[in-house]
């Protein structure tokens, strides 16, 4: 890019006038100002300067320009990249003409543009040749199976609709200007013709429609209007050779019906979908009705949205076929990584596993032998599930280790994921897993990682199961207290505290107490668990990673994975830079925790018991064995950091507590975690044809797509304990006083409920009665 500044001749307030001879545009009237255009300028700053110059609002401002040597196609600047492209196009020039169109004048100006592409076209779209069209792209003239009918008034516009609706369609009045107008392709010509017919309110039909020529006539009986276009000799351009000037059908009341298309609606909503990815089908239908007078039902709007999404993101179907190529590129650009996929017998997608070398190395070199397993639902066209293994770095931050996309969450897919995970992070360390307590997952962990691995049940899933099993039997308050006691029992460090919490549950319900005892506390309670969880109790620890997935899970599979790769790449770089500034021996959060224990240790008294064993007195009496890194409070063992009792002993002996901290909490280990980098994977979207032909494996989308809308499951979700409707008379659940079936209670006083008891435990008879 040139270092010099370019003069921007900024014009506003005029209008574009087409040249009838060659279809070029000229700008007449208005005001003009000259502004310096810095090559490093940001669009927001440029817009602000324009707003101050022309005394207009930044909001609703449209900025356009012509490409060098092309006065027919106006290019819109909508983002910083567009502005930089314009500057780059004119880097060898001293000036560039820029046109500023205010929101209220946009429809009037745009309607006069005989552009060969939609006036919303950006630079990147304008320069794309037909050969660069995405594979399996759906043409704009594919039918959407709906006929739209308007009544045509003598003025030639749909009566009663034109004034209230179709306002946006006026911008297309000159998408077709006449003989000698040129287009880059037949698709482009057909799209322009379609818009032209909507703007002028007539229907048409094809007489000839092939790769060499297109002949179209008005659908109205007896109307002579027709248009003929064919390829311009010795070029790839399409040129209008003949065109009728008037419709005789406009002079009398007639019905004009035409077929709206998926591609047409998709092209209309594409820009808005880019700005608002969650643009709802019902809102699409409402906007199309308001702006174009065309009524879409929900399914039609949904299909149009899918096409617009494919135009923006690429083909979902083709993304699956790119998986072999994508795996090769991951292994080529990130040596030491693991990327593999499997298909079913019919070549349809089954599962896809990825673990980057930087993640594998970081886990092995600097992370605790602790992995969190969880899943989250994907919302792409073919849905599926994402299985993930995340770790905790030395500062208790999320460190993604591996993930997989599978067609559905099954025991078999989990087993396959664990096999691939073991192959990737092969280590002699005993690994503790925090995961759901489903039987298939427990069996696979024992089978693949051996009996030496530890499986800690996710406390959120356990609480969800307890709440679900108790729902309908107990009041909201009773269930809330029992779940609260379950959490307290899980975090209890000593057996006595665990037993006290479970007794609290037993006081509410012996059945709930039995449920807790049968739920294998040795897999979830600190008082019994044999592995090292470092006080992490839930499998949804990796919420940061799952938030990335939620941002990208509607993308085609290869693009989604590449977005996750990019996020991980940025995370590793940022944490590496951040940790290089640390001067403490431990990571910041662990340093803070240790200092807290040091401050509490000052009030404790230390007595020598025997050898390396000491008695520490405070609010309680605890025994510390410094040789075995053990304290009877169990805080040292559970967290990996010395408890206040151990710190008191170290101070008495003149030793440093840092020597007794887990090595995983040191700044050195943290830097080892983020020492390796994840490298970019180029050419994911559009690999060279020669590269694709080398891959013999064909991967098609999953054979079955689950019916209906996908369920909104979030990773590690737990059902919120919702308050149930409770009768103020009989205290039963599921109804109120007005619908209470007990006649005697209905006749009871309404205003004397303060003295009524509110039992938290309901009898079986009451439950059946309600």
CORHUGI-V626418 format. One record per residue. N is the residue number from 1. D_LAST is the distance of its C-alpha to the last C-alpha in Angstrom with 2 decimals. Layout:
BEGIN
<<N/D_LAST> <N/D_LAST>>
END
This chain:
BEGIN
<<1/77.01> <2/79.93> <3/80.26> <4/81.75> <5/79.82> <6/79.43> <7/79.97> <8/77.02> <9/78.24> <10/75.08> <11/75.00> <12/72.55> <13/72.57> <14/74.54> <15/73.62> <16/74.26> <17/76.84> <18/77.25> <19/80.72> <20/81.19> <21/83.72> <22/81.82> <23/78.25> <24/78.57> <25/77.11> <26/78.85> <27/77.39> <28/78.98> <29/78.72> <30/76.59> <31/77.38> <32/78.31> <33/78.31> <34/79.45> <35/77.24> <36/77.78> <37/75.28> <38/74.85> <39/74.13> <40/71.42> <41/69.79> <42/66.01> <43/64.61> <44/62.77> <45/66.07> <46/67.99> <47/65.52> <48/65.73> <49/69.53> <50/69.47> <51/67.13> <52/69.50> <53/72.52> <54/71.29> <55/69.24> <56/66.02> <57/62.48> <58/61.63> <59/58.39> <60/59.01> <61/62.48> <62/63.58> <63/66.54> <64/68.58> <65/71.90> <66/74.13> <67/74.89> <68/78.60> <69/80.62> <70/77.71> <71/77.49> <72/75.07> <73/71.84> <74/70.15> <75/68.13> <76/65.20> <77/64.79> <78/61.10> <79/61.04> <80/63.43> <81/64.39> <82/65.54> <83/67.73> <84/69.29> <85/70.01> <86/71.81> <87/73.87> <88/74.69> <89/75.77> <90/78.19> <91/79.32> <92/82.90> <93/82.98> <94/83.66> <95/81.11> <96/78.09> <97/76.96> <98/73.40> <99/71.69> <100/68.99> <101/66.84> <102/64.59> <103/61.19> <104/62.32> <105/65.38> <106/63.80> <107/63.15> <108/66.69> <109/68.41> <110/66.42> <111/66.90> <112/70.62> <113/70.41> <114/71.74> <115/70.29> <116/70.09> <117/66.62> <118/63.64> <119/64.38> <120/61.47> <121/63.28> <122/63.81> <123/66.85> <124/65.26> <125/64.31> <126/67.65> <127/69.73> <128/67.74> <129/69.78> <130/68.40> <131/69.04> <132/66.61> <133/63.64> <134/60.66> <135/60.39> <136/58.28> <137/58.14> <138/56.84> <139/59.40> <140/58.71> <141/59.46> <142/56.85> <143/54.90> <144/51.28> <145/51.02> <146/50.75> <147/53.37> <148/53.68> <149/55.64> <150/57.37> <151/59.60> <152/63.04> <153/64.93> <154/68.75> <155/68.57> <156/67.20> <157/63.80> <158/60.41> <159/60.15> <160/57.28> <161/56.00> <162/58.80> <163/58.53> <164/54.75> <165/54.17> <166/56.31> <167/57.87> <168/57.76> <169/59.54> <170/62.69> <171/63.52> <172/64.26> <173/66.90> <174/69.65> <175/68.17> <176/70.79> <177/74.11> <178/76.57> <179/79.32> <180/80.03> <181/76.61> <182/75.72> <183/72.55> <184/71.93> <185/70.35> <186/69.39> <187/65.71> <188/66.55> <189/68.48> <190/65.69> <191/63.18> <192/65.61> <193/66.21> <194/62.51> <195/62.10> <196/65.28> <197/63.98> <198/60.74> <199/62.73> <200/65.12> <201/62.62> <202/64.16> <203/63.25> <204/65.54> <205/66.06> <206/67.99> <207/71.28> <208/72.13> <209/69.75> <210/70.93> <211/72.13> <212/75.51> <213/74.90> <214/72.38> <215/73.16> <216/70.69> <217/71.07> <218/69.18> <219/66.72> <220/67.77> <221/70.21> <222/73.80> <223/73.20> <224/75.92> <225/74.11> <226/74.03> <227/74.24> <228/75.84> <229/75.52> <230/77.02> <231/77.91> <232/80.75> <233/83.68> <234/84.14> <235/80.85> <236/77.12> <237/76.49> <238/75.30> <239/77.30> <240/76.86> <241/80.04> <242/79.44> <243/77.12> <244/77.08> <245/77.13> <246/75.34> <247/72.82> <248/74.13> <249/70.54> <250/69.83> <251/71.97> <252/69.71> <253/66.04> <254/64.61> <255/61.45> <256/61.39> <257/58.74> <258/58.58> <259/56.32> <260/54.55> <261/54.43> <262/52.18> <263/55.05> <264/55.86> <265/52.38> <266/52.25> <267/55.58> <268/54.41> <269/51.32> <270/52.92> <271/54.16> <272/50.93> <273/48.99> <274/51.42> <275/50.60> <276/46.83> <277/45.65> <278/42.08> <279/43.36> <280/40.49> <281/41.26> <282/39.80> <283/42.17> <284/45.01> <285/44.52> <286/44.42> <287/47.58> <288/49.48> <289/48.69> <290/49.81> <291/52.92> <292/54.13> <293/52.54> <294/51.11> <295/47.59> <296/45.80> <297/42.41> <298/40.13> <299/41.43> <300/45.02> <301/44.56> <302/42.88> <303/45.81> <304/48.29> <305/46.70> <306/47.04> <307/50.72> <308/51.35> <309/49.79> <310/52.09> <311/55.04> <312/54.27> <313/53.18> <314/54.82> <315/53.65> <316/50.56> <317/52.10> <318/55.46> <319/53.92> <320/52.84> <321/56.38> <322/57.71> <323/55.90> <324/58.94> <325/61.16> <326/58.68> <327/58.49> <328/62.30> <329/62.55> <330/60.15> <331/62.20> <332/65.44> <333/64.65> <334/62.71> <335/64.54> <336/62.58> <337/59.27> <338/57.11> <339/55.95> <340/55.06> <341/53.07> <342/52.29> <343/51.82> <344/50.50> <345/52.86> <346/52.84> <347/53.88> <348/50.52> <349/49.31> <350/47.40> <351/47.64> <352/49.84> <353/50.47> <354/52.32> <355/53.52> <356/56.42> <357/59.25> <358/58.72> <359/55.13> <360/56.22> <361/59.09> <362/57.11> <363/54.44> <364/57.09> <365/59.41> <366/57.26> <367/53.52> <368/51.67> <369/50.79> <370/47.20> <371/45.49> <372/42.10> <373/40.77> <374/38.28> <375/37.80> <376/37.10> <377/36.69> <378/39.70> <379/39.60> <380/43.00> <381/43.56> <382/43.09> <383/40.45> <384/40.47> <385/39.64> <386/41.73> <387/41.88> <388/43.54> <389/45.07> <390/45.78> <391/47.54> <392/47.94> <393/51.42> <394/53.09> <395/51.67> <396/48.07> <397/48.41> <398/47.10> <399/49.69> <400/48.85> <401/50.36> <402/49.39> <403/47.06> <404/46.57> <405/45.29> <406/43.73> <407/42.39> <408/38.97> <409/37.42> <410/37.92> <411/39.00> <412/42.40> <413/42.88> <414/41.94> <415/44.42> <416/47.10> <417/46.46> <418/46.86> <419/50.07> <420/51.52> <421/50.43> <422/52.21> <423/55.28> <424/55.32> <425/54.76> <426/56.48> <427/56.89> <428/57.53> <429/55.06> <430/51.80> <431/49.10> <432/45.65> <433/42.98> <434/39.75> <435/37.46> <436/34.13> <437/33.36> <438/33.17> <439/35.14> <440/37.70> <441/38.76> <442/39.11> <443/41.25> <444/43.41> <445/44.09> <446/45.27> <447/47.33> <448/49.01> <449/49.47> <450/49.80> <451/48.17> <452/49.81> <453/47.50> <454/44.35> <455/40.93> <456/38.78> <457/35.15> <458/34.11> <459/31.87> <460/30.06> <461/29.12> <462/28.10> <463/25.82> <464/24.33> <465/23.63> <466/22.09> <467/19.81> <468/18.84> <469/18.18> <470/15.99> <471/13.97> <472/10.21> <473/10.82> <474/12.43> <475/12.86> <476/15.68> <477/18.11> <478/17.60> <479/18.21> <480/21.10> <481/22.72> <482/22.55> <483/24.17> <484/26.66> <485/27.55> <486/27.98> <487/30.54> <488/32.26> <489/32.56> <490/34.08> <491/36.64> <492/37.51> <493/41.19> <494/41.46> <495/39.69> <496/39.04> <497/37.17> <498/35.10> <499/34.13> <500/33.21> <501/30.79> <502/29.13> <503/28.90> <504/26.98> <505/24.40> <506/24.47> <507/23.80> <508/20.43> <509/19.57> <510/22.05> <511/20.44> <512/21.13> <513/24.58> <514/25.35> <515/24.40> <516/26.92> <517/29.60> <518/29.37> <519/29.74> <520/33.52> <521/34.22> <522/37.91> <523/37.23> <524/35.56> <525/36.19> <526/39.52> <527/40.03> <528/40.40> <529/41.25> <530/44.83> <531/45.59> <532/46.67> <533/43.91> <534/45.53> <535/42.13> <536/40.81> <537/37.27> <538/35.99> <539/37.43> <540/37.18> <541/40.18> <542/42.14> <543/40.32> <544/43.76> <545/44.56> <546/41.27> <547/41.90> <548/45.22> <549/43.51> <550/41.15> <551/44.30> <552/46.04> <553/43.49> <554/44.07> <555/47.77> <556/49.52> <557/49.36> <558/52.90> <559/52.63> <560/49.32> <561/50.86> <562/53.96> <563/51.99> <564/50.34> <565/53.83> <566/55.13> <567/52.41> <568/53.13> <569/56.85> <570/56.46> <571/54.26> <572/56.85> <573/59.71> <574/58.06> <575/57.09> <576/60.59> <577/62.20> <578/59.89> <579/60.41> <580/64.17> <581/64.08> <582/62.39> <583/64.70> <584/62.36> <585/62.35> <586/58.57> <587/56.41> <588/55.33> <589/51.73> <590/52.85> <591/55.79> <592/53.48> <593/51.26> <594/54.38> <595/55.84> <596/52.65> <597/53.03> <598/56.74> <599/56.02> <600/53.60> <601/56.19> <602/58.73> <603/56.99> <604/56.91> <605/59.50> <606/60.83> <607/62.38> <608/64.09> <609/62.60> <610/64.49> <611/66.10> <612/63.66> <613/60.84> <614/60.17> <615/58.03> <616/56.48> <617/55.31> <618/53.15> <619/49.73> <620/49.50> <621/52.11> <622/52.16> <623/54.60> <624/56.13> <625/58.14> <626/59.96> <627/61.54> <628/58.21> <629/56.45> <630/53.91> <631/52.21> <632/49.87> <633/47.47> <634/47.17> <635/47.30> <636/50.61> <637/49.44> <638/46.18> <639/47.68> <640/51.29> <641/52.63> <642/54.14> <643/51.90> <644/53.36> <645/54.41> <646/56.42> <647/57.92> <648/59.08> <649/60.91> <650/62.53> <651/63.81> <652/65.21> <653/67.02> <654/68.11> <655/66.31> <656/64.54> <657/60.73> <658/61.18> <659/62.74> <660/59.46> <661/57.13> <662/55.85> <663/58.36> <664/55.61> <665/55.26> <666/58.93> <667/60.24> <668/62.50> <669/59.65> <670/57.81> <671/60.94> <672/61.22> <673/57.69> <674/58.80> <675/62.40> <676/62.23> <677/61.65> <678/59.79> <679/62.25> <680/61.69> <681/61.28> <682/63.53> <683/63.48> <684/59.87> <685/59.37> <686/62.70> <687/64.65> <688/68.10> <689/68.40> <690/70.73> <691/68.16> <692/65.49> <693/67.80> <694/68.34> <695/64.72> <696/64.38> <697/60.61> <698/58.50> <699/54.87> <700/52.63> <701/49.12> <702/46.14> <703/45.89> <704/42.22> <705/40.42> <706/36.60> <707/35.29> <708/33.69> <709/33.47> <710/33.56> <711/30.54> <712/31.08> <713/31.22> <714/33.22> <715/35.09> <716/33.22> <717/30.15> <718/27.03> <719/23.63> <720/23.06> <721/20.11> <722/18.34> <723/16.30> <724/12.65> <725/11.20> <726/9.92> <727/9.31> <728/12.64> <729/11.80> <730/9.03> <731/9.41> <732/5.88> <733/6.52> <734/6.86> <735/7.34> <736/10.06> <737/11.43> <738/12.96> <739/10.12> <740/7.96> <741/7.80> <742/9.19> <743/12.90> <744/14.39> <745/12.67> <746/13.57> <747/17.07> <748/17.23> <749/19.81> <750/19.15> <751/22.12> <752/21.74> <753/19.07> <754/21.77> <755/21.78> <756/18.05> <757/17.37> <758/15.66> <759/14.98> <760/15.27> <761/14.18> <762/10.72> <763/10.98> <764/10.10> <765/8.67> <766/6.16> <767/5.31> <768/5.48> <769/3.80> <770/0.00>>
END
